[in-house]
Amino acid sequence: MGFRIFIWIGLIGLSFSSFSQLPSNAEVRFMRTVYQQHSADLAAHTRQRLVENAFLLHQAHQRFPSLVVRQATVGFNNHYHVRRYLLSAWQAQGWLDDNAIAPLALNPAYNDDWLRRTLGPYPADGALNQATVNKLAGIKLLDATALSNTLNMADFYQSMSMQIKYKLHQGDMSVFHSELQRWHRFRQSALLVSPLLKSHQLSLERLQDIALADILRPSLLTELGVQQTMHGSSGELERLKQDIKEQDIVAYYERHRERFRYIAKVRAYGVQFEQHEQAQKFYQQAKSQGFISAMGDKENVFGKQNSVLSRDNDSAPVFAKQLAFTLPTDTLSRPVRTPANKWLVLMSTEKAYEYYAKNSETVRYQAIEALAKEQAQQNYEAQFKAWHAHMEAAG
């Protein structure tokens, strides 16, 4: 197959920042406790997952920098999710007491009128202009702590989802207070657990990277073409599809010919009834004495086709034909309600198979999809192996 394996990281002049770091034993122990809350199997493979996550985060910074900040323009930014992740992780360790953090005393000057005036109308494109961002950056919401910088209104606002932003523009103070309390709780929690982090040889910075990598993992695996989600798309797969040649498709077809076998013809019989009771009675008779015998002189819905249905036989009743093709051979169907509100009982007795032509659109589509995924997996494994080897050698 005429593909190249692309190694995005190698042995030449690479600089790895803090996010590209193999997990320490202390970090593995910490995350094993976190994973144990979800799955014993996941916890058993903690180190492997953290090593792969470190590689994925490196890929994100190198190839998908926009994902590092936010995964969707309408959603919260990633730091918002990291804060929630770490709060949950510290709770899993038993390090947090919900009553240990006093609620934030809110500034009485902050009211709905102030919020509407400060933010102005919701922007048509969902993005604030730079002048407004600069103005918001000058509004202090939370003082700096030993671990956190001053929180200003711009950072607070930009971290929110589109839905929350819209509510803030409407002057919804309950949302504003709730989100500000969330931020306050994280900052105070970080201060409370700081001695524990130090005693367990952990750092807040590294835990934030570990949390971010876990949060980004599904999106990054999708981007790299090695995992599929219902709504995700992969630029890597689309790129690889462009490199697939005709000889690759033909070779794939020859290797996997059985995957392109389809049901070409079906021999089937069917009887239709006005009432469910009639169909049920016939079904019981057909079970006990055989379909053909029970059918007697009743009209066969496939009579005009002499009970032989083909893919291109358009004269057969569509609903009945579809059921006949999906019904296993020598299987009697229970009474099925048709779109015409009648009751149908079917039996398929034979199926004839054929193969799609190697130059058919079905073969081309399936082969290109499969070959691109195979190549994406090979590239991913090679890239990960090279990165891991480099990191091990770097110590």
N, C-alpha and C positions, 0 to 999 in steps of 0.2 A: 504494500500500500504506500502510495507516494506522499507520505507525511513527514514532517520534521518535528522533533521534540524540542520545544523551546524552553531553555533554562534561563529564567529571568534572574536568578541569582547564581553566582558561580564563585570562582576563586580569585577574581581580579578586583582589587581595590574597593571592597565594599565597606561601608560604615554602617554599623547596626546601632540604632539608638535604643533607649531603655525598653521600648515595646517589643524589641526583638531579643528576647532573653529566655533561656530555658528555665523551667520552673525549679525552684529550690525544694528541698525536702519539706521545709516548713509550709510552703505554699501548697504542696500536694496534700499534706495533712489537713490544712485548712479547707481546701476545696473538696476533699473526700467527705468531710462532715456535711458540707453543703449539698453535694450530690446525693448523699445517703438519704436526704429528705425526699428525693424524687425517685431514685431507682438504685437498687443494690448492684445491678449490673453496671450502671454508669459509674458508681462509686468504685467498683473493682478495677475500672480502667481509667482512673483519674489522671495518672501521670501521662498516659498516651494521649488523652484528650487535651490536656494542657499544653503538651508539646506541639500537637497539631494546631491548636488555637494560636499559639505564639507564631507559628509559620503563617497562619491565615491573617493575623493582624499585620505581620510584615508585608504580606501581599496587598493588604488594604492600603497601607501607607504608600506603597510603591506604585500600585496600579489603579486603585479606586479611592483616591483621597476624599472625594465628596462623601463616600459612605462612612468614613470615619466620623464625620460631623453629624450626619443625619441620613437615615435610610429612606425616608419619604418626605417630600416637601410638605405634606399635610399633617405629618405626625410630629411627636415630640423629638427634640434632638437627643443624641445618644447619651449626653451627660445626664440628662433627666432619667433615662433608663438605668444608667450606671448607679446613680444615687439610690434608686429603689432596689436594685440588685444587691448592693452592699448592705443596706439596712436589713434586708431579708437574710443575707449571709451572716451578719453579726447576730441576728436573732437565733439562727440555726446553731451558732456556737454557744448560745446562752449568755451572751455578753451584754444584752440590752434589757433594761427594765423600762417599760413604757411610762412608768410614773416618775422616772428619774429626771425627765426633761420637762421643765416648766414651759407652758405655752408662751409664745411670743406676745409681748405687750404691744398692741397695735397703735400706731400713731393716729391720734384722733383727727388729724388733718386729712387723713386718707378716707375719702368718702366717694360715693358714686359720681358726684359732680366733678370732683377732682380727677377721677379716673378718666371720665369722658373728655375733659378739657386737656388732660395730659397727653392722651393717645390720639385724640382727634377722630375723624371718621375712619371706618375700616377701609383700607386701600383696595381699589378695584382689582389689582393683581395680587393682593395678599401680601405684598412686601412694602415695608416702610421705606421712605426715601432717606437719604443719608443725613439730611438736616434733622429729621425727627429722631433718628438713631442717636445722633450726637447729643441732642437735647435730653433724651432718656438716659444716656450714659452719665449725665451730671446729676441724676436723682439717686441718692443713696437709700437703699432699702434695709440692708443689714450691715452692721459694722464688721470689719475684718476680725478674724480670730487667729490663733497661732497656726492653724492649718488652712485657713481659707482667706481669700482676698475679700475686699468689700464687695457686696452684691449691689449692683446698680440696676435701675429699671430696664435698661437696654438688654443686659444679659438675662434678666428674669423673663422679659417678654419674648426674646428670640428663642428661648428654650422650649416654648409652649407649642402645642399643636394648633392647627388652623382653627379648630373648633373653639379652643380655649381663648385664642387671640380674639376671635370674633366676640365672644362674651365679654372680654375685658373692654373692648371698644364700646360695648353697650353699657358700660358702667356696672357690671355685675360684681359687686364687692364680695359676695360669698365665695365666688371663684377666686378672686384676687387673694382674699384672706386664706383660703384653703391651700392654695399653691405656695403662698409665702410661708405658711406654717410648715409645709412639707420641706421646703428648703431649709428653714430654721432647724427642724428636727434632724436633718442629715448632718448639718454643720455641728450641732451640739453633740450628736451621737459620735461623730468622728473624734471630737475632743475627749469624750468619755472612754472610748475604746483605745485611744492612743497608747496608754501604758500597756494595755494587753497586747496590742500589735507589736510593741517593742519587746515585750517579754517572750513573745512567740516568734521572734525574728521575722516579722512581717513589716511591710510599709504600706501606707495608704496609696502612694503613687503606683506601686506594683499591683495592688489589689484592684485599683481602678482600671489598669491595663488588662488584667485577667478578666474582670467583669465585662469590659468592652469587647474583648475577643469572643467571649461566650455569647454575648448579645448579637454580634455581627456574624457569627458562625453560619447560620442558615443562609443569609444573604450572600456571603462570600462563596460558599459552596455552590450556590446557584449561579453566581456570576462566572465561576470557573468551570461550570458545565458538568460538575460531578454529582449534583443533587438537583432534583426537580421539585418545584413547588407549583401549586395550582395556578398562581397568577404571576410567577416569576419568569424572567427571560434572561438568557445568557448571551452576552456579546461574544464570549469565547466560542460558544457553539456556532453562532452565526458566522464567525470568522473561519472556523474550521470547515464548515460546510462549503465555503467558497473554494477550498483547496481539493475537494473530492473530485476525482476524475472518473471518466466513464469506465475505465478498466477496473477501478476500485469497486464500482457498483456491480459489475459483472462478476468479479471475484467473490464479492460478498454473497451474491445470489447463488453461486455454485456451492459455496460453503454452507449456506443455510437454506437450501431449496425447500426443505420441509416447512419452513416458516411461511412460505408463499403458496401453500396448498389451500384451496378453498372448496366449499361445497358448490358444485356446478349444477347438479340435478338432485331432486328428491322425489321419491314415490310416496304419495300420501293420500289419505282418505279423510273426509270430513263430513259431519252431519250438523245441520243447524236447526235450532228449535226456537219457538216463540217464548216458551216459559222455562224457567230454571228447573222446575220439577220434572219436566219432560226430559231435559238434557241430563239431569241427574239419574233418572231411571235408565236412560240409554247407557250412560257411563257404567252403571252397575252391571247391565247386561253384557256390555262389551268386555268388561273385566272377567266375567265368568265364562262366556262362550266364544269370545273373539270378536274383533271389530267387524269383519266382513260378514260374519253370520248375524250379528246383531243388527247390522245395517239393513239387511233384507232389501226391500224395494224403496227404502228411503233415498232421497236425492243426495248424491255425492257432490259436495260443493266444488270438487275438482273434476267433475265428470267431463266438461268440455275439453279438459287437458288430458283426458284418459289417465288421470291421477299422476301424471309425470310433470313436475314443475321444474322450470329452468330459471336462471337468473334474469334472462331477458324476456320471460313469458309474461307480458303485461296484461294479458286477458284474465289471468287468475285473480280472484278477490285478494286485494293487497294485504289486509289484516291476516286473513287465513294463510296466505302464502308465507308471510313473515314468520308466523307461528310454526308452520311446517318446517321451515329451514332451521329454526332454533331448537325444535323438539328433538331429543335424542332418538336414535333409531330404535324401532320396536317399543316405543313408549307411548302410552295412552295418556292424552291430556285430560285433566279435569274440565268440567264445563267452564268456558271462558266467555265473559260478556264482550260482545263486539261493539264497534263504534255505532252500529245501527241498532243497538239495544236488543240484539238477539243473543242466543246462547249456542256456543260452538264446541263440539267435541272432535278432536283430531287424533290421527295416528300416522306417524311416518314409519315406513317399513324398509326403505332402502335409500342410501345416499351415494352419489357418484362424485368423486373428487377430481379436480384438475389443478394445474399450476398456472399462476400468473406469468405472462410472458416477461422475459428478463428486461425488456425495454418499456414495460408498462409504467404508468405513473405511480401505481401502488408500490411496485418494486423500487422505483427511484426514490420515492418519499421515505419509505421505511429504511432502505439501505443508507441513504444520506443521514437520516436521524441517528441510526445505530452506529455508523462509522464515526460520525462527529463525536458521539458520546464516548466511544471506545478511545478515540484519540485524546479527548479531553482528560479521561481517566489516566491514560499513559503519561500525558504531560504533567498532570498533577502529581502523580507518584514520583516522577523523575525530579520535578522541582522540589518537592518536599524532601526527598532523599538527599539531594545536593545541599539544600539549606541545612538540614539536620547534621550532615557530616561536617559542614563548615562550622556550625555552632559548637559541635563537640570538640573539634580541633582547636577552636578559639578558647576553649576552657570555660 
